[in-house]
Amino acid sequence: MDFDVELTTYPGLDERIVVIRAGDEVDCVFVRTERFNVLVDTLATPALCRRAMELLADVSGDRPLFVVNSHMDWDHFWGNRAIDGVPIIAHDKAMERLRDPSALQTLREKRALEPRFQEVEILPPTLTFSGESMVLHGGDLTLELLHTPGHTPDHVAVWIPELRVCLAVDAVENPIPEVWSRAPDDLRSLCSSLKKIRDLNPKHLIVAHGQTDDPAIVGRNLAYFQKLRDEVAQLPALGPADQLLAERPSLGLENFVVLPASMPDETRTFYRRCHISNLDAAIVAHQEGVDFI
C-alpha cells in the first residue's frame, strides 16, 4: 500500500484542530492548546507518524506533546515508536489487549503481508486511566477522554466542549461501526457509546474512517442498529449470519445503509464483513432476550 500523509480540515473547524490523513487507511487528529499539544492516535507505522510530525512542525510550536491512543487497533497506534519518550495516554483496558497473544500475532501477520510494517514495534501507553473519563486541561481548551466501549473494550473518544467538537475515532463510523464480539454486552455497550456521543450534541463529529465531520452520522449509526434489531426480531428462524444472508438477501448491508457510489470494492467488502459481525451479535442478543438499543 503506497500513500502519503496530508494535513486537512473541515469547513468551520477551529484552526487549533488539524486532521491528519493517511490515504484512505485512517485519520488521526492534532489539537493545539495554550499549555500543550495533543496527538490523538499515531497512524499505522512509525514512518507515517514521523511524516505527520514533520508536516505539523509549523503549527506545533515548542509546547509539550501528549499522545492519546484511542484504542489498540493496529492502524491507530503502531506509529507510537516514532514519538518514543512522549507521554502516551490510554484506557486501562488497552493494557489488557496488549497482554493478549493476539496483539503480537496481528503484527506478525501484517509483517508477512506488507514490508512497511517491518519497523513496527509495539510501544504500550505510559499513562492509563480507569472508569468513565479523564480530563486534560489545556488552558483555552479542555479535552475530555471518554471511555466509549463496544467497538473495542478500550475505546476512547475525545470531547472538546469549548468548541463542541467530538473526536469519535471508531466509536462512530461512516457507514457503520463494528462490534467487538458476538456477546450481547458488547453490542449494548456500542449502542450506549453511540448514544453518549449523540447526547453531547457536537457541532463537528470527526471520525477516523469515512473522512467526514457530519454530526448526523451518529444518528444514522443508531438507526442502523435499530433496524438490525427489528429485522432480526421478525425472522421466523435464526442461524449463523452468513447463512441467513445467503437465504435472505434483504438482510444485506445495502438494505440498511446507503453506500456511496464511489466507495471502492475493497471498502465495500470490508463493511459487509462488519455487517456480518453486527448481524451475528444481534442474533445472539435476540436469542438471549437482550435489547441492546
N, C-alpha and C positions, 0 to 999 in steps of 0.2 A: 504494500500500500504506500503510495507516494503522494504526500501533500505537505503543504507548509502551514505555518501558524499565521493568523492575522488578527488584528485588533479591530473590533467593531462595536456598534452601539445600536440603540433603537430610538425612534423618534420620541423626543420628550424626556428621555432618560438622563438623569443628572450626570454631569461630566465627571463626578468623582467615582463613577462606576464604569468599568470597562469590561466588555465581553471579549474573551479570548477564544478564538475559534480554530480548532484543529480539523480542517476539512469538514466532512460530514460525520466524523467519528464522535466528537464531543465538544461541548462548550464549557469553559470554566470562567470564573469572574474575579476581577481585581477590584478592590474597594479602597479608596484613599480617604483616611480621616485625618483630623488635626494631629492626633498623637501617634498614629501608626498606620501601616498598610496591611491589608488582609488579602491573601490569595485563597480563594475557595476552590480547591482541587488543583492538581498539578499535572493533569493530562496523562497520557498513556506511556510515555517514555521520558527519561531524563533529557534526551535531545530536544524533544518538543517543549519541555518545561524551560530549558535553557534559552531556547529561541524566544519563548514568550517573555522571559525576564529581560532579554536584550531589547525587545520591542517596547517594553514598559519603562525602560530606563529614563526616558524624558518626562514621565509623569509621576514616577515613584519618589523622586527626591531622596533625602537622606533619612527618612523616617524608618523606624524599626519595622521588620516584616514578621507577621504571623501567618501561618498556614492553617486552614481548616480542611481536613479530609472529610468530605460529606459522607462517604461510606467506602468500604473496602472492595469495590468492584474495580477490576484492573484498569479500565480506561479513565478512572478518576484519581488514582493515587500512585501509579507506578512511576510517575515522574518525581517522586519525593527525593530521590538521591541527588537531584540537581540543586536542591536547597538544603542539603545536609547542614545541620548546625542551627537552623531556624526552628523556633518552637512550632510543633505540629499538633493541632488540637483535633480530637475526635471523641465520639461517644465510647463509653466503656465497652459496649458490645463489639466495637471494632477489634479490640484485642482478642476477644473470643474467636472471631472469624479468622484472625491471623494465626491463631494457635491450631486451627483445624488443618489437617494434612492437605485438604483440597486447595489451600492457598498456594502452596508450592507446586502442586500438581498442575494448576492452571498456568503457572509461569512456565513450567516445562513444556506444556502443550503449545503455548504461544511461541516459545523459542523455536520449537521444531517447525513451526509454520512460517514465521517471518523473522528475517535477520535483525530487524530493528529492535527486537526485544532482548538481544544478547546482552546488552549493557544494563538491563534492568536488575536491580537488587531490591528486595522488599524491605523498605525502611518504615518501621512502625511509627505511630504517633508518639510524641513525647509527653503530652498532656491529655488526660481524658476526664470526662465528666459523666456523672450518673444522673438518673432522673430525667425530668422533662426538658430542662433548658439550662443554658449557661449564657451569660451576658458579657460582651466586650464593650467597654465604654471608651469610645474614641474621641470624646470631646464634642465635636459637632454632630457626629453620627453614632448611633448605638447599633450594635449587631447582636441580635438575639439568636442564639443557636438552638433550634427547636428539634427535639427528638421526634422524628416522623417515621416510625417503623411501618413495615408492611411490604414495601419493595425489597428491603433487606432489614434485618433486625437492628442494624447500627445506623440507619439513615438519619442524616441531619439536614434540615433546611435552614435558611438564614433569613430573618426578618429585620428590615431596617425601617423602623417606624417613622422616623422623621421624613422619609421620602416615600413611604408606603410602597416599598419595593420588597418582593419576596424572591429570594434565590431558591427555587423549589427543587433544583437539581433533578433527581429521578423520581421524587415522590409524585410529581405531576409530569405527564409526558404527552407529547403530540405524535401519534394519535392516542395511544393508551400506555399506561404503565403496566408492569408485570409483577405479579405477586411472588413472594419469596418461595412459598411451598404450597402444597395441597391442603395444609392444615387450615381449618376454618378460622382459627385465631389470627393467622397471618392475613387472610383476606379481610377480616373485620378490622384489623389494625391499619391496613392500607386505606380502606374507606374512611376510617376515623381520621387518618392523617390528611386525606383529601378535604374532609370537612373542616379540619383545623385551619388549613391554608385558605379555604374558601371564606371562612369566617373572619379572617384578617382583612378581607376586602381590599386586596392590593390594587394599586394603580398600575404597577408593572409586575408581571409574574414571569421570571426568567427561568427557562428550563434548560437542561443540559443536552436534550435531544429534541430536535424539531425546529430549532432556530426561530423562536418567537418569544415575545413577552406579553402575549394576549391573556389577560386575566380570565377570559371566558373558557379557557382550556380546562380549568379545574371543574367547572360545571359540566363540561362535556365528558370528562373522565367519570364523574359521578353518575351521569345519565347512562353511560356505557355499562357500569356495574349494576345499576338498577335494572336495565333491560336484560342483562345477563341473568340476574336473579329471577326475573319474571319469566323469561323463556325457559329456564331450567325447571321452574315450578310447574310448567304446563306440559312437560314431556310425559308421555304415558309409561315410558320405561327408561331407566338410566344405565349407562355403561361408561367405558373409557371415552374421553373427549374425542380422540381421533376416530374412534369407531362411530360415534354419534355424528361427527361432521361428515363422514363418508355416507351415512344413511340419510342425513338431513342437511342439504346444502344451505338451507335457510339459517343455520347456526353459524355460517361463515362470518369472518370478521367484517367483510364489506356490507353485511346486513345490519351491523351495529354502529359503524362509524364510516365517514366519508374519507377515503384516501385520496390525496392529491394525484391528479393525472400524471404529474411529473415525478412521482415517487419512483425511485429505481426498483427494479425487480428484486434485488438483493434485500433492500429495506422492507419491501412488502412481505417477503418470505420471513424475515426476522419478526415482524409484528404479527404475522399469522401464527408463529410459534408462541409468541407471548399470549395471544388469544387462546390458544390451546391450553396453556398453563392456567390461565384465568378460568376457563371453562371447566377444567378438571377440578379446580378448587371450589367453584360454585356448585358442582355436582356433589362433592363431599359435604359441603355445608348444608345442602338441601337434604341429603341422606341423614345427616346428624341433627337436623332440625334447628340449624343455626341461621338466624337472619343477620347477614353481615353488613347490611346497609340500612 
